[in-house]
Amino acid sequence: MNNTAFNNRVKNLNNKKVKAGDFVLYWMQSSHRVENNWALTYAANQANKANLPLVVFFGLSQDFPDANYRHYWFMLEGLKEVAAELKKNKTKFVVKVGSPAKILVELSKDAALVVVDKAYLKTNLGWYKYAAENCEAGLIQVEDNVVVPVEEASSKEEYSAATLRPKILSKLNYFLELPTAVALNRSSLNLEIDTINIDELEDILSTIKVDKTVDKSPFFRGGTSQANKNLEDFYQNDFVEYEKTGNNPENGLNSNLSPYLHFGQISPIYVALKMLRTNQLEKHRFLEQLIIRRELAINFVYYNNKYDSFSGLPNWAQKNLTEHLDDKREFVYSLNEFEEGSTHDKYWNAAQKEMVKTGKMNGYMRMYWGKKIIEWTKTPMEAFEWALYLNNKYELDGRDPNGYTGVAWCFGKHDRPWSKRSIFGNVRYMNDKGLERKFEMKKYLDRVKLLV
Ligand SMILES: Cc1cc2nc3c(=O)[nH]c(=O)nc-3n(C[C@H](O)[C@H](O)[C@H](O)COP(=O)(O)OP(=O)(O)OC[C@H]3O[C@@H](n4cnc5c(N)ncnc54)[C@H](O)[C@@H]3O)c2cc1C
C-alpha cells in the first residue's frame, strides 16, 4: 500500500481514538461493495490489529429524500450480495431500519472504533455531523469513491473541467491504486446483534415506508457482480467505438455503470485501472467522463451548498436567464405533461419515456432533455426544480452529484457564454435540428420503442 496516498483518503471526524470495545465497526454508507473498498479494508486491518472481529453496519433510512421503490430495490439487490460476500470473510452484516446516524451512535457504544466511507450530499453530511458529535468511539472517514480525494484535487469550487483537469492529472498516478483484501483473524458471525434479513427484498419493501409510485427497473439489476459484467461487456465490445463517438443516442454504446457508481457497487478506481490506455485523459473519452467530469460534479456539490437550487448557478447564467423571463415561449408544458412525455417533440418524449421505463436515459439526450425543459417552462426557476425532480425520481443514478451538476450544466454551470438568443440569453441552446445533423435519430427512436 502506498501509505502517503492512502493517508490522503483518511480523516478523523471526531478526534477520538480507539477505545475498549467488542468489535471494529464499518458504517457502510456510500460504498456498497466488498471488493476494492478502501474503507472496508482499513476497518479490517484495524480489527486485526486490535485482535477484534469486524462488524459492518448499514442503516436503511425510510425517508431518504426523493428515493422510491425503484432506487430501494436496486440498492437492496446490491446489499444482498454484500451480505453474502461478507459472510465468506467471517463478517456479520447488520442492517437496521431507521435513522442511520442514530442507530450508528447506539452501536458505537460497543465498538472500539468506527470507520465510514465518504459522502458529499447534504442528507448524508447531516448524518455524519450527528455521528461525529455523538459517537462514543473514534470515527474515521475513508474517501474511496473518487480517484483523487475531493480536497486533494482542489480547495475550492472549480470554474470548469478545464480548470480542474490539470489538478487531477497531476495527482492521478499517485492515487490510482486499489486496496489489497484482508483476511480477518476473528469471526463476528456469532455476535448477537439484531439485524433484518437482507435476503427477502420484497418483505423488506412491504414493511418499510417507501414511495411505491415508481416500479423497479426491468432492465437494471443491482449489485457488484452485475456492475462487473457491464464493465466487462463494455470493455470487450463497445469501448473502442465509444472512444470514437461517445455516449450518443444513435448507438447506445455506453458503459451503463452510472447506477452502480452511484450506489458504490463498483469502485471508480477499479474501472479506471481497467480502462486506462494513456494518461492523456483529454484524449481518452471514457476516462474524461469517469474521472474529470464525475469528479468535477463532486467538486461542485462539495464546495457549493446551493447545488440543488437555481441560486447556486453562476451569476452570469442566473442574470441571463432572469433577464429573459418574459420572452415569449412557443410551447409551455405542465409538470404532468413533461412527466408523461407528451410534448410536441418526438425526441424529447422518447428520452423521457426511456428514463421512466428503464431508469436510465441516454447521456447525450440528457443534455437535450434539460435544455428543452428550460425552453418550454414558464420560468427558469421552475424549470430547474422540475428537471431535478424528474431526474431524481426516475433515474437509477439520480440523487447523485452528477445529477445536480448535469441539471445545473443545462443552465450554464461549468459552461461558457454562447451567442445571445431568446429565453436562454447567453446560455447554450440545443435544438432537434442539431440532433438530426449529428445522429441518425431514427435509430434512437427505434431503440426506445423496443424498450418502452
Ligand atoms: C441533465 C443531466 C442530468 C444528469 N443526471 C445524472 C445523474 O442523475 N446521475 C449520473 O450519474 N449522471 C448524470 N448525468 C451525467 C451523464 O449523463 C451520466 O453519468 C451518463 O449518461 C451515465 O451513463 P453511463 O454510465 O452509461 O455513461 P458512460 O458514458 O459510460 O460514462 C462512464 C461514467 O462516467 C461518468 N460520466 C459520464 N458522463 C458524465 C457527465 N456528463 N458528468 C459527470 N460524469 C459523467 C459517469 O459516472 C458514468 O457512469 C446527467 C447529465 C445531464 C446533462
The ligand as a MOL file (V3000), in Angstrom:
LIG
                    3D

  0  0  0     0  0            999 V3000
M  V30 BEGIN CTAB
M  V30 COUNTS 53 58 0 0 0
M  V30 BEGIN ATOM
M  V30 1 C -29.4440 16.9030 -17.3600 0
M  V30 2 C -28.4430 15.8280 -16.9610 0
M  V30 3 C -28.7220 15.0170 -15.8950 0
M  V30 4 C -27.7970 14.0210 -15.4980 0
M  V30 5 N -28.1120 13.2570 -14.4150 0
M  V30 6 C -27.2070 12.3490 -13.9630 0
M  V30 7 C -27.4820 11.6070 -12.7890 0
M  V30 8 O -28.5220 11.7880 -12.1400 0
M  V30 9 N -26.5480 10.6900 -12.3900 0
M  V30 10 C -25.4140 10.4640 -13.0940 0
M  V30 11 O -24.5950 9.6130 -12.7000 0
M  V30 12 N -25.1170 11.1800 -14.1890 0
M  V30 13 C -25.9840 12.1190 -14.6470 0
M  V30 14 N -25.6840 12.8470 -15.7780 0
M  V30 15 C -24.3650 12.6730 -16.4270 0
M  V30 16 C -24.3240 11.5860 -17.5370 0
M  V30 17 O -25.3190 11.8170 -18.4770 0
M  V30 18 C -24.4410 10.1700 -16.9750 0
M  V30 19 O -23.4620 9.9890 -15.9730 0
M  V30 20 C -24.2200 9.0850 -18.0350 0
M  V30 21 O -25.1520 9.2390 -19.0740 0
M  V30 22 C -24.3590 7.7270 -17.3860 0
M  V30 23 O -24.3480 6.6720 -18.2990 0
M  V30 24 P -23.1130 5.6550 -18.4190 0
M  V30 25 O -22.6860 5.2010 -17.0850 0
M  V30 26 O -23.5240 4.6250 -19.3930 0
M  V30 27 O -22.0380 6.6710 -19.0000 0
M  V30 28 P -20.6590 6.4650 -19.7480 0
M  V30 29 O -20.6890 7.3560 -20.9150 0
M  V30 30 O -20.3270 5.0640 -19.9600 0
M  V30 31 O -19.6060 7.1510 -18.7340 0
M  V30 32 C -18.9630 6.4330 -17.6770 0
M  V30 33 C -19.1210 7.1860 -16.3820 0
M  V30 34 O -18.5780 8.4920 -16.4860 0
M  V30 35 C -19.3420 9.4050 -15.7100 0
M  V30 36 N -19.9460 10.4170 -16.5890 0
M  V30 37 C -20.3490 10.2800 -17.8600 0
M  V30 38 N -20.8420 11.4490 -18.3290 0
M  V30 39 C -20.7490 12.3330 -17.3130 0
M  V30 40 C -21.0970 13.7040 -17.1580 0
M  V30 41 N -21.6120 14.4180 -18.1560 0
M  V30 42 N -20.8960 14.2840 -15.9720 0
M  V30 43 C -20.3570 13.6020 -14.9540 0
M  V30 44 N -19.9900 12.2890 -15.0310 0
M  V30 45 C -20.2020 11.6790 -16.1980 0
M  V30 46 C -20.4500 8.6000 -15.0520 0
M  V30 47 O -20.0380 8.2600 -13.7670 0
M  V30 48 C -20.5690 7.3980 -15.9590 0
M  V30 49 O -21.0880 6.2730 -15.3110 0
M  V30 50 C -26.5840 13.8640 -16.1860 0
M  V30 51 C -26.3040 14.6970 -17.2710 0
M  V30 52 C -27.2200 15.6770 -17.6490 0
M  V30 53 C -26.8840 16.5830 -18.8040 0
M  V30 END ATOM
M  V30 BEGIN BOND
M  V30 1 1 1 2
M  V30 2 1 2 3
M  V30 3 2 2 52
M  V30 4 2 3 4
M  V30 5 1 4 5
M  V30 6 1 4 50
M  V30 7 2 5 6
M  V30 8 1 6 7
M  V30 9 1 6 13
M  V30 10 2 7 8
M  V30 11 1 7 9
M  V30 12 1 9 10
M  V30 13 2 10 11
M  V30 14 1 10 12
M  V30 15 2 12 13
M  V30 16 1 13 14
M  V30 17 1 14 15
M  V30 18 1 14 50
M  V30 19 1 15 16
M  V30 20 1 16 17
M  V30 21 1 16 18
M  V30 22 1 18 19
M  V30 23 1 18 20
M  V30 24 1 20 21
M  V30 25 1 20 22
M  V30 26 1 22 23
M  V30 27 1 23 24
M  V30 28 2 24 25
M  V30 29 1 24 26
M  V30 30 1 24 27
M  V30 31 1 27 28
M  V30 32 2 28 29
M  V30 33 1 28 30
M  V30 34 1 28 31
M  V30 35 1 31 32
M  V30 36 1 32 33
M  V30 37 1 33 34
M  V30 38 1 33 48
M  V30 39 1 34 35
M  V30 40 1 35 36
M  V30 41 1 35 46
M  V30 42 1 36 37
M  V30 43 1 36 45
M  V30 44 2 37 38
M  V30 45 1 38 39
M  V30 46 1 39 40
M  V30 47 2 39 45
M  V30 48 1 40 41
M  V30 49 2 40 42
M  V30 50 1 42 43
M  V30 51 2 43 44
M  V30 52 1 44 45
M  V30 53 1 46 47
M  V30 54 1 46 48
M  V30 55 1 48 49
M  V30 56 2 50 51
M  V30 57 1 51 52
M  V30 58 1 52 53
M  V30 END BOND
M  V30 END CTAB
M  END
